[in-house]
Amino acid sequence: MITTLILAAGEASRMGQPKQLMQLKGKSLVQRAVQTAQSVSDEIIVVTGAYANQIQEHLSSEEVHFAHNPNWQTGMGSSIRTGIQQIMSFTPLPDATIVILCDQPLVSPSLLKQLIAVYRRLGKTLVASAYHNTAGVPALFGEALFPELLKLDGNAGAKSIIARYASQVASVDFPEGIYDVDTPDDFACIKERLRD
């Protein structure tokens, strides 16, 4: 059983509007993330924060669970912890969860399938995406690492665990991982890339 945790809790202050709901090719960023995750996931958890009501209403037709992070201002770590707390209530407990951000719209179903394939083939408890000389999300965490994810707080996100277990991490190349949506210029750049 594979779950996917979609982080969509931020305020997007540099964007000046809820970037989770911004449209690319007729779909919002959070909807694109959900539909990408649906290709590989048994269950999907969307972690909300600043725009919880708008996002829940926007995704009302999608089969997802919502986990609200009341401490979303403290950073990504608290959102991951919030999502994992909900996952821990599932029966049976998932074998692994993939953590993705809704502001990386170039994440594809094939990338998530590669993460799972490497996890199953090598038996690694952590498989990360490799880009720009770093390893980061989307990343797959085996159930053995759920207790570590539950300890996260504040700005220490998934990368802090990836760094801690660097010698045990398998990776999948994802050069497009350098593209995320933080500013209007970022959004314009990604729109241009998707036009090709």
LINKAFEN-V563131 format. One record per pair of residues at least 6 apart in sequence whose C-alpha atoms are under 6 Angstrom apart, sorted by sequence separation. I is the first residue (numbers start at 0). GAP is how many residues later the second one is. If there is no record, write none. Layout:
BEGIN
i: (I	I)
gap: (GAP	GAP)
END
This chain:
BEGIN
i: (11	21	128	180	20	21	127	128	20	127	128	19	128	19	68	127	126	68	126	125	125	66	124	124	44	46	48	43	44	45	46	47	48	44	46	48	135	99	2	8	99	1	2	7	8	10	98	1	2	3	4	5	6	7	8	9	98	2	8	97	129	97	126	128	129	96	125	126	127	128	129	130	96	126	128	129	130	95	128	95	130	95	94	8	80	32	80	80	29	28	35	76	77	76	77	103	76	102	76	102	74	75	76	73	74	76	75	1	0	3	4	0	1	2	3	4	5	6	7	1	3	5	14	13	14)
gap: (6	6	6	6	7	7	7	7	8	8	8	9	9	10	10	11	12	13	13	14	15	16	16	17	19	19	19	20	20	20	20	20	20	21	21	23	23	37	38	38	38	39	39	39	39	39	39	40	40	40	40	40	40	40	40	40	40	41	41	41	41	42	42	42	42	43	43	43	43	43	43	43	44	44	44	44	44	45	45	46	46	47	48	63	68	69	69	71	72	73	73	75	75	76	76	76	77	77	78	78	79	79	79	80	80	80	81	92	93	93	93	94	94	94	94	94	94	94	94	95	95	95	168	169	169)
END
